[in-house]
Amino acid sequence: MRFRPSRLQLALTAILLVAGLLVTWQVRVETSIRAKLRIPSQRLEELAFVLQEQARYRERLEAEIAALREQVERYEEAATRDQGAQRELRRRLEVLRLAAGVEAVRGPGVVVELRYSPRPLEPGDDPNLVLVHYTDLQAVVATLWAAGAEAVAVNGERVVSTTGLSCVGTTILCNARRLAPPYVVVAIGDPDALQAALEAEGGPLAALRAFQFPVRVVKVQEVRVPAYRGGFEFRYARAEK
């Protein structure tokens, strides 16, 4: 007798087959899902690594920026100090230039004018008695310096530490340049003090007036003293180091 499955058996078989297929499909789906879920995890790890690298890079940049900022601040402080030093050097240089006489200057002071004596000479008199000599100019200049003059010039020639007043015959030389009468001495300083020193009894002008030399001293509110135009040559003096 040939066996024929009943409808119930066929139904159970079909159910089992479908169940098996469902289990297989679920396993495959879970495997696929897990496989797919692993990709984002790897990506997140990669992103986390990149973020960590970026964080470390940012920290290095911040450290470099901080170092550069400190360096800039040091440079700015140094520049400020240098500017202050430069200002001080310029100020000292200006003082030295003024003291050396290589800068033209203006200020209050006096103007002194000396002329030859107009008195007639008697037969046998020395003609030098009516002439203004370089020693007269030296005495006037020395008196002005002693009275506090800050700048002096004779006939437009600045008198400095190396200036020499001398004569060749009847010609007076200043800074190796010939001077012609009348002799005009210009000095910057306290006008009252300068005039008082020149007009003092026993001063350089008293002797000239005694011999009838026309001498005039005028106080002025502003006078110009030109710059020294010569050179400086020191044969023996050396700067002390």
C-alpha positions in Angstrom: 0.0 0.0 0.0 1.5 3.3 -1.0 1.9 6.0 1.8 0.3 9.3 1.2 0.9 12.1 3.6 -2.1 13.7 5.1 -2.9 17.3 4.8 -1.9 17.9 8.4 1.5 16.4 7.7 1.9 18.5 4.6 0.9 21.6 6.5 3.4 20.9 9.3 6.1 20.2 6.7 5.3 23.5 5.0 5.4 25.3 8.3 8.7 23.8 9.2 10.2 24.6 5.9 9.0 28.2 6.1 10.3 28.4 9.7 13.7 27.1 8.5 13.7 29.6 5.7 12.8 32.4 8.2 15.6 31.4 10.5 18.1 31.3 7.7 17.0 34.7 6.5 17.1 36.1 10.0 20.6 34.9 10.5 21.7 36.3 7.2 20.0 39.6 8.0 21.6 39.8 11.4 25.0 39.0 9.9 24.5 41.6 7.3 23.3 44.1 9.9 26.3 43.4 12.1 28.6 43.7 9.2 27.0 47.0 8.3 27.1 48.2 11.9 30.8 47.5 12.1 31.6 50.0 9.4 30.3 53.0 11.3 32.2 51.8 14.4 35.5 51.8 12.4 34.6 55.1 11.0 34.0 56.5 14.4 37.3 55.2 15.6 39.0 56.8 12.6 37.2 60.0 13.3 38.1 59.9 17.0 41.8 59.3 16.1 41.6 62.2 13.6 40.0 64.4 16.3 42.7 63.5 18.8 45.4 64.3 16.2 43.7 67.6 15.5 43.5 68.4 19.2 47.2 67.6 19.6 48.0 69.8 16.6 45.8 72.6 18.0 47.7 72.4 21.3 51.0 72.6 19.5 49.8 75.6 17.5 48.5 77.3 20.7 51.9 76.7 22.3 53.7 78.2 19.3 51.3 81.1 19.2 51.9 81.7 22.9 55.7 81.5 22.3 55.4 83.9 19.4 53.3 86.3 21.4 55.9 86.3 24.2 58.6 86.9 21.6 56.7 89.8 20.1 56.2 91.3 23.5 60.0 91.0 24.1 60.7 92.6 20.8 58.2 95.4 21.6 59.8 96.0 25.0 63.3 95.9 23.4 62.1 98.4 20.7 60.7 100.6 23.4 64.0 100.5 25.2 65.9 101.1 22.0 63.7 104.0 21.2 64.4 105.5 24.6 68.1 104.8 24.2 68.0 106.4 20.7 66.2 109.5 22.1 68.8 109.7 24.8 71.7 109.3 22.3 70.1 112.0 20.1 69.8 114.3 23.0 73.4 113.8 24.1 74.6 114.1 20.5 72.7 117.4 20.2 74.3 118.7 23.4 77.7 117.6 22.2 77.1 119.3 18.8 76.1 122.5 20.6 79.1 122.3 22.9 81.4 121.7 19.9 80.0 124.6 18.1 79.1 122.7 14.9 75.4 123.9 15.2 74.3 127.4 14.5 72.4 128.7 17.6 70.2 131.6 18.6 69.4 133.2 21.9 69.7 136.4 24.0 73.1 137.9 24.6 75.3 140.9 23.7 76.9 142.4 20.6 80.3 144.1 21.1 81.8 146.3 18.5 85.4 147.5 18.6 86.9 150.0 16.2 90.3 151.6 15.7 91.0 154.6 17.8 90.4 157.8 15.9 92.8 159.9 18.0 95.6 161.5 16.0 99.1 160.2 16.4 101.9 162.5 17.4 105.2 162.3 15.5 107.1 159.3 16.7 104.0 157.5 18.2 103.7 153.8 17.5 100.9 153.2 15.0 99.9 150.1 16.9 98.6 152.3 19.6 95.4 153.0 17.6 94.9 149.5 16.3 92.7 146.8 17.8 95.0 143.8 18.4 94.2 140.1 18.6 95.1 140.2 22.3 92.2 142.7 22.8 89.8 140.3 21.1 91.2 137.5 23.2 90.5 139.4 26.3 86.9 140.2 25.3 86.2 136.6 24.3 87.8 135.2 27.5 85.7 137.6 29.6 82.5 136.5 27.9 83.3 132.8 28.5 84.0 133.5 32.1 80.7 135.3 32.5 78.8 132.3 31.2 78.6 132.8 27.5 77.3 129.6 25.7 78.4 130.6 22.2 80.8 133.3 20.8 81.7 134.4 17.3 84.0 137.1 16.0 83.1 138.7 12.7 81.0 135.6 11.9 83.7 133.1 12.9 82.6 130.7 15.6 85.0 130.5 18.5 85.5 126.9 19.7 88.0 125.1 21.8 90.5 124.8 19.0 90.0 128.4 17.7 93.2 130.5 17.7 93.2 134.3 17.5 96.5 135.5 16.0 97.8 138.2 13.8 99.9 138.6 10.7 101.2 142.1 10.7 98.2 144.3 11.4 95.7 141.6 10.2 93.9 139.5 12.8 93.2 135.8 12.0 90.4 133.7 13.5 90.1 130.0 12.4 92.9 130.9 9.9 90.6 133.5 8.3 91.4 137.1 8.0 89.3 139.6 10.0 88.8 143.2 9.0 87.7 146.1 11.3 85.3 146.9 12.8 85.5 143.8 14.9 82.1 142.5 16.1 81.9 140.0 18.9 78.6 138.2 19.3 77.9 136.1 22.4 74.8 134.2 23.7 74.1 134.1 27.4 72.6 136.2 30.1 72.7 139.7 28.6 73.0 141.5 32.0 75.8 139.2 33.2 77.7 139.4 30.0 77.5 143.2 29.8 78.4 143.6 33.5 81.5 141.5 33.0 82.6 143.5 30.0 81.9 146.9 31.6 83.5 146.0 35.0 86.3 148.1 36.3 89.6 146.6 35.1 87.8 144.7 32.4 89.0 144.5 28.8 86.9 147.4 27.6 88.1 149.8 30.3 91.6 149.8 28.9 90.4 150.3 25.3 88.3 153.3 26.3 91.2 154.8 28.2 92.9 155.0 24.8 89.8 156.4 23.1 88.9 153.3 21.2 85.2 153.4 20.1 83.7 150.4 22.0 80.0 149.6 22.1 78.1 146.9 24.0 74.5 146.3 23.2 72.2 143.8 24.9 69.9 141.9 22.5 66.9 139.6 23.0 68.0 137.4 20.2 71.2 137.0 18.3 72.6 134.4 15.9 75.9 132.7 16.3 76.9 130.7 13.2 78.3 127.1 13.2 82.0 126.4 13.3 83.1 125.7 9.7 86.6 124.4 10.3 87.8 121.0 11.2 89.0 119.4 14.4 92.5 118.0 14.6 93.9 116.6 17.8 97.6 115.7 17.6 98.2 114.7 21.2 94.8 114.3 22.8 93.2 110.9 22.8 89.9 109.7 24.2 90.1 107.8 27.4 88.6 104.4 27.1 
